[in-house]
Amino acid sequence: MTRVDGRVERGNRTRQLVLRRTVEIASVEGLEALTVGRLAAELELSKSGVFALFGSKQELQLATVREAARIFTERVLRPAAETPAGIGRVWRLCELWLEYSRGRVFPGGCFFYGVMAEYDARTGPLHDAAVRAQRDWSAHVERTLDEARTAGELRTDTDVPQLAFELVALLETANALSVLHDEESAYRRARVGIAGRLRAAAAAGAALPQVP
């Protein structure tokens, strides 16, 4: 049996402790608010110990983006994939995303919406990470819609990239307005809009989403 080095195990636990806090801070205050000194003070760790885990502020920021992506996958992408391909999976994906925002998985709402706003006009590795996250999400929505079209539940002439753009826009607008005004009516409006767009694109006989 291979024994796990105790120092490595402790280091991994500390890294996860730090990342749990960094995603919370960054979702509200932005990635620029992350500093080794702040994290060490808040978590009662040594500065040298936190620095040794990441090596630089930028790597700490990038690790925070990766951790947020892992959480997003667990809370949204993976559960949606359990629904059979079709309009039902598209609807489930959108519902899970809205719940991820509404339930404040990250205190500031959608983590990636905030990162994109923070770095959209900049250059460098953090801008590139924001670009990758946005492209990966849009591509995932497009694939899910394309699967629904292949399954015969969306019309064959459906403009998948355009429909994906519209669905993502509704999701992100609901998130932004909810965070800004601290109220939830935008989520119902997004659901109504998404259901309407899917009904309009649905093939004859496809099961249509119902807004509660």
Secondary structure, 3 states (H helix, E strand, C coil): CCCCCHHHHHHHHHHHHHHHHHHHHHHHHCHHHCCHHHHHHHHCCCHHHHHHHHCCHHHHHHHHHHHHHHHHHHHHHHHHHCCCCCHHHHHHHHHHHHHHHHCCCCCCCCHHHHHHHHHCCCCCHHHHHHHHHHHHHHHHHHHHHHHHHHCCCECCCCCHHHHHHHHHHHHHHHHHHHHHHCCCHHHHHHHHHHHHHHHHHECCCCCCCCCC
